[in-house]
């Protein structure tokens, strides 16, 4: 209760919590972007989503340790994870499309375990981050601290998110992806190579996750088994926003980031992961109620 009283007595603390939530929420939204594409286009629930994010972070971290500029790790992680996503599609995902839900979940759960163990073997189990020599902006007599690394990460994440929206609306591949998501059979009749669309979509998903991970390692920390935390949040965001609603993914990501920061401030940082799980359960319960209300009795 004392933490709640602090929010009331010092309203400036609320602004600090919201800023922190928005900055991390932008990266949650970016990770959820790819899941929204894969789920909506291919009907594949990718449980390895968060592991793709962590893999991208380790690529950027490794390159920074080799002496490359940290920001260069973002496009390189994007490209490398694109290749990994394409290979994963050809070897695994292609075989589970149009299969039952259990097969899809089992295959991607196996991928999540494999990626986590590989990263653990290659990089160890310690948390890692890239130390950037960026300043921290102070406001309100030092009550609000705004690390420039996190601000830069949020800006790049939002820029990439809006770039994907423009790509989906303006490019021919984006139009093909949207057509396949609406009706894959009709898309094939119209001459769209749906296998190419699926391959491109899953590769783009992995690349987006890789870029998100490269941003995260510059502003926060990564660890081989942190992938599940980003996977859960991605599922919460996509379920709340709805499939195909990319602007809604941004709003949901920012909102969930802020809610988590409020929850960790009130209940403690140890409950932050539990808050994400509770949000997922709540969103699923609300969706279930909506589906029951929309059902109609056949005459």
KAVEN-V243469 format. One record per backbone hydrogen bond with DSSP energy under -0.5 kcal/mol. NH is the residue of the N-H (numbers start at 0). CO is the residue of the C=O. Records with the same first field share a line. If there is no record, write none. Layout:
NH=CO + CO
This chain:
4=0
5=1
6=2
7=3
8=4
9=5
12=9
13=10
14=10
15=11
16=12
17=13
18=14
19=15
20=16
21=17
22=18
23=19
24=20
25=21
26=22
27=23
28=24
29=25
30=26
31=27
32=28
33=29
34=30
35=31
36=32
37=33
38=34
39=35
40=36
41=37
42=37 + 38
43=37
44=42
45=43
46=44
48=45
51=47
52=48
53=49
54=50
55=51
56=52
57=53
58=54
59=55
60=56
61=57
62=58
63=59
64=60
65=61
66=63
67=62
71=68
72=68 + 69
73=70
74=70
75=71
76=72
77=73
78=74
79=75
80=76
81=77
82=78
83=79
84=80
85=81
86=82
87=83
88=84
89=85
90=86
91=87
92=87
93=88
94=91
95=92
96=92
97=41
98=95
103=99
104=100
105=101
106=102
107=103
108=104
109=105
110=106
111=107
112=108
113=109
114=110
115=111
116=112
117=113
118=114
119=115
120=116
121=117
122=118
123=119
127=221
129=216
130=128
131=129
133=131
136=145
138=143
142=138 + 139
143=138
144=142
145=136
146=144
147=134
150=146
151=147
152=148
153=149
154=150
155=151
156=152
157=153
158=154
159=155
160=156
161=157
162=158
163=159
164=160
165=161
166=162
167=163
168=164
169=165
170=166
174=170
175=171
176=172
177=173
178=174
179=175
180=176
181=177
182=178
186=182
187=183
188=184
189=185
190=187
191=186
193=191
196=192
197=193
198=194
199=195
200=196
201=197
202=198
203=199
204=200
205=201
206=202
207=203
208=204
209=205
210=206
211=207
212=208
213=209
214=210
215=211
216=212
217=213 + 214
218=214 + 215
219=215
221=127
225=222
228=225
229=225
230=226
231=227
232=228
233=229
234=230
235=231
236=232
237=233
238=234
239=235
240=236
241=237
244=241
245=243
248=244
249=245
250=246
251=247
252=248
253=249
254=250
255=251
256=252
257=253
258=254
259=255
260=256
261=257
262=258
263=259
264=260
265=261
266=262
267=262 + 263
270=267
271=268
274=270
275=271
276=272
277=273
278=274
279=275
280=276
281=277
282=278
283=279
284=280
285=281
286=282
287=283
288=284
289=285
290=286
291=287
292=288
293=289
294=290 + 291
